[in-house]
Amino acid sequence: MKASLETRAYIDDAFVDAEGGATLTTINPATGEALAEVASCDAADAEAAVAAARRAFDGGEWSRLAPGGRKAVLLRLADLMEAHQHELALLDTLDMGKPVNSSLGDMAGAIGCLRHHAESIDKLYGEVAPTGDDALGLVLREPLGVVASIVPWNFPLMMTAWKIAPALAAGNSVILKPSEKSPLSALRLASLAHAAGLPRGVFQVLPGFGHSVGKALALSMGVDCLAFTGSTGVGKQLMQYAGQSNLKKVFLECGGKSPNLVFADCKDLDRVAEHAAGAIFHNQGEVCIAGSRLLVENSIREAFVDKVLAATEAMQPGDPLDPESFMGAMVDQAQHARVLDYIRRGVEEGATLRSGGEATEVDGKGLFIPPTVFDGVTETMAIGREEIFGPVLAVFGFDGEDEAVRLANDSDYGLAAGLWSQDIDRIMRVTRRLRSGQVFVNNWADMDQTVPFGGVKQSGNGRDKSHHSLEEYSDLKSVWMTLAP
């Protein structure tokens, strides 16, 4: 396996070692085995990539190519990704420990995202302003320039597609900085992008750490836009770096502590409980929109929590390479320890531990944590307020609609919310009152490429997916022509 992996950075249409020669080790968290030594880029590599991206943008081979031309190349890339989807899924599973079936689902999402934006770009029109006969006013959309995309490790290639597909479709040059915990699929994608015909310098991949190459990109005067998915803390740093440099645009999709509200009038509580469990335990809870706060009307709370616990029996961690496994391993030792520390704090703060709570192994190895459920959680507890990014569910009780909304909105975050009810009047009232970028009614995260993804408050300010993300990766130019009488 190691011999077939591409481990070098992709800069200016070539795979190269990091200029300083540094490498980082990527580990399979399910086994503890080293997968590869990957180039660890720094400021010098960032400078080279930015210069190449700027040359490509100014040269116009991509930025001034007709939308139909960009569409054709991106559709070829999507076709290549589809042809290699099992390989790409395997890389993500080995790199970050997620179940292989989940990784295959991510590949379908990534390919669909690329095709959606490729098909959209030649259908995004400018505007003609209303004027008198003596003038013509045009509103044009133009690419931003050089976009640095910094993506997380929990959905490595799908998050990459969410960032690079609209940016490339709009005509930008893109520099991708994958997480140091999951760089392998991004480097394989670079070779597919080359095969698809993306011009030199238009797409580049810089593996490495956030504090080195990520910071260098954020501070670069040659980068016009930062697109980031990750923690709120890092998002705030990136906004500061933008202010310290060239006031580059910054689109952030950050943390979440998403509430999932279950009212007593729900039908089929067994189904709702299964979805509520999946909302937090999918992808080991390493999901920004995980339904980590379960708010249940007190009249059904005890019975409903029992149903959630029953649903978790089929969601135990297993070998990520087994297609039957629902959960895999935590991404690394640091995240494993972080989640276990939150569990310890939950017990110390007085929440009732109903299931899970201890580390486990699969076949005698790996960084696994089973589904963990706390009941009796209050707003003052860390497990009820802070993003854990692991398989830990905090259950709150409420009496009535007003208390449910108050608890749901009592958070620094506003990325997603769920609402389960059969009362259409309640659904409309509560949906409008929830301070969240997206609300799922009688489902959790059943959405596609046609709707935007993003949050409010400290969950960020950007939007992925849909036409709205295409708009973010372009600037408006107003043209006013005075016409001869």
Secondary structure per residue as TSV (DSSP state, phi and psi in degrees):
chain	resnum	aa	ss	phi	psi
A	1	M	-	360.0	-44.8
A	2	K	G	-60.2	-36.6
A	3	A	G	-66.2	-25.7
A	4	S	G	-92.8	-6.3
A	5	L	-	-81.5	137.8
A	6	E	-	-87.3	123.5
A	7	T	-	-120.4	0.7
A	8	R	S	-94.3	159.1
A	9	A	E	-68.4	156.9
A	10	Y	E	-115.6	104.8
A	11	I	E	-129.8	125.8
A	12	D	T	53.7	47.6
A	13	D	T	71.9	23.5
A	14	A	E	-146.8	145.3
A	15	F	E	-85.0	125.0
A	16	V	E	-138.8	154.0
A	17	D	-	-69.6	156.3
A	18	A	-	-58.6	142.1
A	19	E	T	-57.8	-37.4
A	20	G	T	-83.2	-2.5
A	21	G	-	80.6	1.8
A	22	A	-	-72.8	151.0
A	23	T	E	-134.5	163.1
A	24	L	E	-129.3	151.8
A	25	T	E	-98.1	125.9
A	26	T	E	-99.8	133.4
A	27	I	E	-115.2	141.2
A	28	N	-	-81.0	109.2
A	29	P	T	-71.4	-14.1
A	30	A	T	-78.9	-20.5
A	31	T	T	-126.9	-18.4
A	32	G	-	81.8	2.3
A	33	E	-	-85.1	143.1
A	34	A	E	-72.8	134.5
A	35	L	E	-91.7	-46.3
A	36	A	E	-167.6	160.9
A	37	E	E	-100.0	115.6
A	38	V	E	-108.1	143.5
A	39	A	E	-52.8	133.6
A	40	S	-	-112.8	101.0
A	41	C	-	-77.8	161.0
A	42	D	-	-139.4	-159.2
A	43	A	H	-61.9	-35.8
A	44	A	H	-64.8	-41.0
A	45	D	H	-67.4	-39.0
A	46	A	H	-61.5	-42.2
A	47	E	H	-62.1	-41.5
A	48	A	H	-65.8	-41.4
A	49	A	H	-67.8	-41.6
A	50	V	H	-63.5	-41.7
A	51	A	H	-62.5	-42.0
A	52	A	H	-66.9	-40.6
A	53	A	H	-63.6	-39.1
A	54	R	H	-67.8	-41.1
A	55	R	H	-60.9	-43.1
A	56	A	H	-63.9	-42.9
A	57	F	H	-65.4	-48.2
A	58	D	H	-66.7	-30.4
A	59	G	H	-67.0	-28.4
A	60	G	-	85.0	-0.1
A	61	E	T	-60.7	-31.1
A	62	W	T	-107.8	-45.9
A	63	S	T	-65.6	-29.8
A	64	R	T	-106.5	5.5
A	65	L	S	-66.8	141.4
A	66	A	-	-58.2	144.7
A	67	P	H	-50.5	-37.8
A	68	G	H	-62.5	-32.0
A	69	G	H	-69.3	-44.3
A	70	R	H	-63.3	-39.4
A	71	K	H	-56.8	-46.0
A	72	A	H	-62.3	-41.8
A	73	V	H	-67.1	-44.0
A	74	L	H	-67.5	-33.4
A	75	L	H	-68.2	-35.2
A	76	R	H	-64.1	-39.9
A	77	L	H	-63.0	-42.5
A	78	A	H	-61.0	-40.3
A	79	D	H	-63.7	-40.9
A	80	L	H	-66.0	-39.8
A	81	M	H	-61.6	-40.9
A	82	E	H	-64.2	-41.4
A	83	A	H	-64.8	-26.8
A	84	H	T	-112.4	21.0
A	85	Q	H	-62.7	-35.5
A	86	H	H	-68.8	-38.6
A	87	E	H	-63.4	-46.0
A	88	L	H	-64.4	-40.6
A	89	A	H	-64.1	-41.3
A	90	L	H	-61.9	-41.5
A	91	L	H	-60.0	-44.2
A	92	D	H	-66.5	-38.4
A	93	T	H	-65.3	-45.2
A	94	L	H	-65.7	-38.1
A	95	D	H	-72.2	-43.3
A	96	M	H	-124.1	3.0
A	97	G	-	88.7	5.6
A	98	K	-	-79.4	153.2
A	99	P	-	-60.3	144.1
A	100	V	H	-65.1	-33.6
A	101	N	H	-65.7	-34.9
A	102	S	H	-65.6	-41.3
A	103	S	H	-63.4	-37.8
A	104	L	H	-65.1	-37.1
A	105	G	H	-63.1	-38.3
A	106	D	H	-62.1	-38.9
A	107	M	H	-63.3	-41.5
A	108	A	H	-60.8	-40.6
A	109	G	H	-65.6	-41.5
A	110	A	H	-64.7	-44.9
A	111	I	H	-65.1	-42.6
A	112	G	H	-63.0	-37.0
A	113	C	H	-63.9	-45.6
A	114	L	H	-62.4	-43.5
A	115	R	H	-67.1	-38.8
A	116	H	H	-59.8	-48.4
A	117	H	H	-73.1	-33.2
A	118	A	H	-61.7	-42.5
A	119	E	H	-73.9	-21.4
A	120	S	H	-84.1	-27.6
A	121	I	G	-65.2	-30.6
A	122	D	G	-91.0	15.9
A	123	K	G	-124.2	8.4
A	124	L	-	-98.5	107.7
A	125	Y	-	-93.7	154.4
A	126	G	-	-80.8	-160.5
A	127	E	E	-136.2	153.7
A	128	V	E	-113.8	119.5
A	129	A	E	-74.7	150.2
A	130	P	-	-71.8	125.9
A	131	T	-	-140.7	174.4
A	132	G	-	-80.6	-177.3
A	133	D	T	-69.8	-12.4
A	134	D	T	-94.1	5.8
A	135	A	E	-151.1	159.7
A	136	L	E	-132.4	121.2
A	137	G	E	-110.0	124.7
A	138	L	E	-117.4	144.2
A	139	V	E	-119.1	110.5
A	140	L	E	-102.5	151.7
A	141	R	E	-109.0	126.9
A	142	E	E	-129.0	148.9
A	143	P	E	-63.0	153.7
A	144	L	-	-72.5	-39.5
A	145	G	S	134.6	-113.2
A	146	V	E	-102.1	121.7
A	147	V	E	-110.8	128.2
A	148	A	E	-101.9	118.9
A	149	S	E	-106.1	120.4
A	150	I	E	-113.7	115.0
A	151	V	-	-118.1	157.7
A	152	P	-	-89.5	-178.5
A	153	W	S	-98.0	-10.5
A	154	N	S	-77.8	-32.3
A	155	F	S	-132.7	72.4
A	156	P	H	-53.9	-54.7
A	157	L	H	-85.0	-30.0
A	158	M	H	-67.4	-44.0
A	159	M	H	-64.9	-34.9
A	160	T	H	-59.2	-46.9
A	161	A	H	-63.2	-41.0
A	162	W	H	-57.8	-32.6
A	163	K	H	-87.0	-50.5
A	164	I	H	-80.5	-28.5
A	165	A	H	-61.5	-52.4
A	166	P	H	-69.0	-33.7
A	167	A	H	-65.8	-44.3
A	168	L	H	-68.9	-41.7
A	169	A	H	-59.2	-35.3
A	170	A	T	-76.3	-9.1
A	171	G	T	104.4	9.3
A	172	N	-	-81.9	161.3
A	173	S	E	-90.8	138.5
A	174	V	E	-124.9	131.3
A	175	I	E	-112.0	118.5
A	176	L	E	-98.5	128.2
A	177	K	E	-113.4	97.1
A	178	P	-	-73.2	162.4
A	179	S	-	-62.7	144.9
A	180	E	T	-63.9	-15.7
A	181	K	T	-87.1	-13.2
A	182	S	S	-152.6	62.2
A	183	P	-	-90.4	-10.6
A	184	L	H	-68.3	-42.7
A	185	S	H	-68.7	-31.5
A	186	A	H	-65.2	-38.6
A	187	L	H	-70.2	-35.3
A	188	R	H	-67.2	-37.3
A	189	L	H	-60.5	-35.4
A	190	A	H	-59.8	-41.5
A	191	S	H	-67.6	-34.7
A	192	L	H	-68.9	-37.6
A	193	A	H	-63.4	-39.8
A	194	H	H	-62.2	-44.9
A	195	A	H	-65.2	-30.4
A	196	A	H	-73.3	-18.8
A	197	G	T	105.3	16.3
A	198	L	-	-63.7	130.8
A	199	P	-	-64.3	161.2
A	200	R	T	-55.6	130.3
A	201	G	T	83.8	-7.8
A	202	V	S	-76.1	-32.0
A	203	F	E	-134.5	126.9
A	204	Q	E	-139.1	154.1
A	205	V	E	-129.2	123.7
A	206	L	-	-119.6	93.9
A	207	P	-	-70.5	153.3
A	208	G	S	150.6	-174.1
A	209	F	-	-91.7	152.9
A	210	G	I	-62.9	-38.1
A	211	H	I	-73.7	-10.5
A	212	S	I	-110.6	-80.9
A	213	V	I	-72.3	-34.2
A	214	G	I	-63.5	-45.1
A	215	K	H	-63.6	-40.3
A	216	A	H	-62.3	-41.2
A	217	L	H	-65.1	-40.9
A	218	A	H	-66.2	-31.3
A	219	L	H	-91.2	-7.5
A	220	S	-	-66.3	133.8
A	221	M	T	-73.5	-12.4
A	222	G	T	-95.9	-1.8
A	223	V	-	-97.7	128.7
A	224	D	-	-94.5	-17.5
A	225	C	E	-155.1	139.0
A	226	L	E	-112.1	127.0
A	227	A	E	-117.6	120.7
A	228	F	E	-133.9	137.4
A	229	T	E	-125.4	127.9
A	230	G	S	167.4	-154.9
A	231	S	-	-74.6	155.7
A	232	T	H	-63.3	-38.6
A	233	G	H	-60.2	-45.6
A	234	V	H	-68.8	-37.6
A	235	G	H	-57.7	-41.1
A	236	K	H	-64.6	-39.2
A	237	Q	H	-61.8	-42.2
A	238	L	H	-64.0	-36.8
A	239	M	H	-64.6	-37.2
A	240	Q	H	-65.6	-42.4
A	241	Y	H	-62.6	-37.2
A	242	A	H	-63.0	-40.4
A	243	G	H	-69.5	-31.0
A	244	Q	H	-77.5	-15.0
A	245	S	T	-111.1	-103.7
A	246	N	T	-117.4	20.4
A	247	L	-	56.9	36.6
A	248	K	-	-59.3	150.5
A	249	K	E	-65.0	143.6
A	250	V	E	-131.0	118.3
A	251	F	E	-109.6	120.1
A	252	L	E	-117.9	133.6
A	253	E	E	-123.5	106.7
A	254	C	-	-112.0	-149.1
A	255	G	-	-72.3	174.8
A	256	G	-	-153.9	155.5
A	257	K	-	-141.9	69.2
A	258	S	-	-76.0	132.2
A	259	P	E	-86.1	143.9
A	260	N	E	-125.3	105.2
A	261	L	E	-94.2	125.5
A	262	V	E	-119.9	115.4
A	263	F	-	-94.7	156.4
A	264	A	T	-67.6	-16.5
A	265	D	T	-84.4	4.6
A	266	C	-	-61.0	144.8
A	267	K	S	-94.7	151.7
A	268	D	-	55.9	66.6
A	269	L	H	-64.1	-25.5
A	270	D	H	-62.3	-44.2
A	271	R	H	-65.3	-43.2
A	272	V	H	-62.6	-41.1
A	273	A	H	-63.9	-39.1
A	274	E	H	-63.3	-41.9
A	275	H	H	-68.8	-37.4
A	276	A	H	-64.3	-38.9
A	277	A	H	-67.3	-44.3
A	278	G	H	-62.4	-30.8
A	279	A	H	-63.8	-26.3
A	280	I	H	-106.9	-32.3
A	281	F	H	-94.3	-11.6
A	282	H	G	-58.6	137.8
A	283	N	G	58.5	34.1
A	284	Q	G	61.4	20.6
A	285	G	G	76.9	2.5
A	286	E	-	-86.9	65.7
A	287	V	-	-140.6	130.1
A	288	C	T	-64.3	-32.9
A	289	I	T	-99.1	17.8
A	290	A	-	-52.0	136.4
A	291	G	-	-78.3	70.1
A	292	S	-	-81.3	-15.7
A	293	R	E	-113.1	111.0
A	294	L	E	-99.9	113.0
A	295	L	E	-104.6	115.9
A	296	V	E	-122.5	133.9
A	297	E	E	-60.7	131.4
A	298	N	H	-59.2	-27.7
A	299	S	H	-65.4	-21.0
A	300	I	H	-120.7	4.1
A	301	R	H	-59.9	-50.3
A	302	E	H	-61.0	-47.4
A	303	A	H	-66.6	-37.0
A	304	F	H	-69.7	-40.9
A	305	V	H	-61.6	-37.9
A	306	D	H	-60.6	-38.6
A	307	K	H	-68.4	-36.9
A	308	V	H	-63.4	-43.6
A	309	L	H	-62.0	-38.9
A	310	A	H	-64.5	-37.8
A	311	A	H	-65.3	-31.0
A	312	T	H	-70.3	-15.7
A	313	E	T	-60.8	-29.2
A	314	A	T	-93.3	7.9
A	315	M	-	-119.1	23.3
A	316	Q	-	-72.7	151.7
A	317	P	B	-66.9	148.8
A	318	G	-	-150.1	-177.4
A	319	D	-	-57.4	120.8
A	320	P	T	-58.3	-23.7
A	321	L	T	-84.1	-5.8
A	322	D	S	-86.1	118.8
A	323	P	T	-60.3	-16.1
A	324	E	T	-86.6	-10.4
A	325	S	-	-72.6	130.9
A	326	F	S	-86.5	-42.3
A	327	M	B	-116.8	150.7
A	328	G	-	-114.5	-145.5
A	329	A	-	-94.4	155.5
A	330	M	-	-66.6	152.6
A	331	V	S	-65.6	-34.5
A	332	D	S	-160.6	177.8
A	333	Q	H	-63.0	-37.7
A	334	A	H	-64.2	-44.9
A	335	Q	H	-68.6	-37.8
A	336	H	H	-58.2	-48.8
A	337	A	H	-66.3	-37.0
A	338	R	H	-61.7	-46.4
A	339	V	H	-64.6	-44.2
A	340	L	H	-62.8	-33.5
A	341	D	H	-67.1	-40.5
A	342	Y	H	-63.5	-38.3
A	343	I	H	-62.4	-44.0
A	344	R	H	-59.7	-43.8
A	345	R	H	-64.4	-36.9
A	346	G	H	-60.2	-42.4
A	347	V	H	-64.8	-45.2
A	348	E	H	-63.9	-32.5
A	349	E	T	-81.9	-4.3
A	350	G	T	102.9	4.5
A	351	A	-	-71.1	155.5
A	352	T	E	-93.7	114.8
A	353	L	E	-79.2	114.8
A	354	R	E	-98.3	-24.5
A	355	S	E	-161.1	158.9
A	356	G	-	69.1	-148.0
A	357	G	-	103.5	-11.0
A	358	E	S	-129.4	151.4
A	359	A	-	-66.3	151.0
A	360	T	E	-139.2	172.2
A	361	E	E	-128.4	161.0
A	362	V	E	-121.9	121.8
A	363	D	T	56.8	35.4
A	364	G	T	78.1	14.8
A	365	K	E	-157.5	172.3
A	366	G	E	98.8	165.3
A	367	L	E	-106.3	80.3
A	368	F	E	-115.1	145.0
A	369	I	-	-135.8	127.5
A	370	P	-	-75.4	166.7
A	371	P	-	-54.5	127.2
A	372	T	E	-120.2	126.9
A	373	V	E	-123.1	125.0
A	374	F	E	-110.5	130.7
A	375	D	E	-107.2	166.8
A	376	G	S	66.5	32.2
A	377	V	-	-81.3	143.3
A	378	T	-	-119.7	167.9
A	379	E	T	-64.9	-20.9
A	380	T	T	-84.0	-12.0
A	381	M	S	-81.4	142.2
A	382	A	H	-59.8	-38.7
A	383	I	H	-68.9	-15.9
A	384	G	H	-97.7	-6.5
A	385	R	H	-121.6	-34.6
A	386	E	S	-99.8	146.4
A	387	E	-	-73.2	120.3
A	388	I	-	-92.7	-36.2
A	389	F	-	61.4	50.8
A	390	G	S	-161.9	178.4
A	391	P	S	-80.0	64.0
A	392	V	E	-127.9	118.0
A	393	L	E	-105.0	128.9
A	394	A	E	-107.2	118.6
A	395	V	E	-102.8	126.3
A	396	F	E	-113.4	153.4
A	397	G	E	-108.6	154.2
A	398	F	E	-145.3	157.1
A	399	D	-	-121.2	104.8
A	400	G	S	91.1	162.6
A	401	E	H	-64.5	-42.6
A	402	D	H	-62.8	-42.9
A	403	E	H	-67.1	-37.3
A	404	A	H	-60.6	-46.3
A	405	V	H	-66.0	-40.7
A	406	R	H	-61.2	-47.0
A	407	L	H	-63.5	-42.3
A	408	A	H	-61.8	-41.3
A	409	N	H	-84.4	-8.0
A	410	D	-	-80.8	70.9
A	411	S	S	-157.9	150.5
A	412	D	S	-71.7	-16.6
A	413	Y	E	-102.6	163.4
A	414	G	E	-159.0	52.3
A	415	L	S	-87.8	-47.4
A	416	A	-	-150.7	161.4
A	417	A	E	-152.9	149.7
A	418	G	E	-118.0	151.4
A	419	L	E	-143.7	121.5
A	420	W	E	-118.4	114.4
A	421	S	-	-166.2	156.0
A	422	Q	S	-103.2	-0.6
A	423	D	-	-92.0	106.6
A	424	I	H	-65.2	-33.7
A	425	D	H	-65.4	-43.9
A	426	R	H	-62.7	-43.1
A	427	I	H	-56.4	-46.1
A	428	M	H	-67.8	-40.4
A	429	R	H	-64.6	-51.3
A	430	V	H	-69.6	-39.1
A	431	T	H	-55.7	-42.7
A	432	R	H	-71.8	-27.3
A	433	R	H	-85.6	-19.7
A	434	L	S	-73.6	127.9
A	435	R	-	-90.1	87.7
A	436	S	-	-153.4	147.1
A	437	G	S	-70.8	-22.0
A	438	Q	-	-151.3	139.9
A	439	V	E	-126.2	126.7
A	440	F	E	-103.1	119.2
A	441	V	E	-104.6	118.4
A	442	N	S	56.4	35.0
A	443	N	S	-164.9	173.4
A	444	W	S	-131.8	112.7
A	445	A	S	63.9	29.5
A	446	D	-	-82.8	83.3
A	447	M	-	-142.4	168.5
A	448	D	-	-135.3	-163.8
A	449	Q	T	-71.6	-9.3
A	450	T	T	-81.6	-11.7
A	451	V	S	-119.7	147.1
A	452	P	-	-72.6	152.7
A	453	F	B	-121.9	122.2
A	454	G	-	169.5	175.7
A	455	G	-	-129.2	-175.7
A	456	V	E	-125.0	179.4
A	457	K	E	53.7	-137.5
A	458	Q	T	-85.3	15.4
A	459	S	T	-88.7	-1.0
A	460	G	B	117.5	-172.0
A	461	N	S	-139.2	-0.3
A	462	G	-	-99.5	173.0
A	463	R	-	-136.3	127.5
A	464	D	B	-97.9	162.1
A	465	K	S	67.9	165.7
A	466	S	H	65.7	176.5
A	467	H	H	-61.1	-25.4
A	468	H	H	-63.9	-34.0
A	469	S	H	-72.3	-34.6
A	470	L	H	-58.9	-40.4
A	471	E	H	-64.8	-34.9
A	472	E	H	-64.3	-32.4
A	473	Y	T	-90.5	20.6
A	474	S	E	-137.3	155.0
A	475	D	E	-104.8	152.6
A	476	L	E	-92.1	134.9
A	477	K	E	-123.1	123.8
A	478	S	E	-93.1	132.7
A	479	V	E	-123.7	122.4
A	480	W	E	-118.7	116.3
A	481	M	E	-108.2	127.2
A	482	T	E	-87.9	126.6
A	483	L	-	-100.1	143.9
A	484	A	-	-66.6	141.2
A	485	P	-	-67.3	360.0
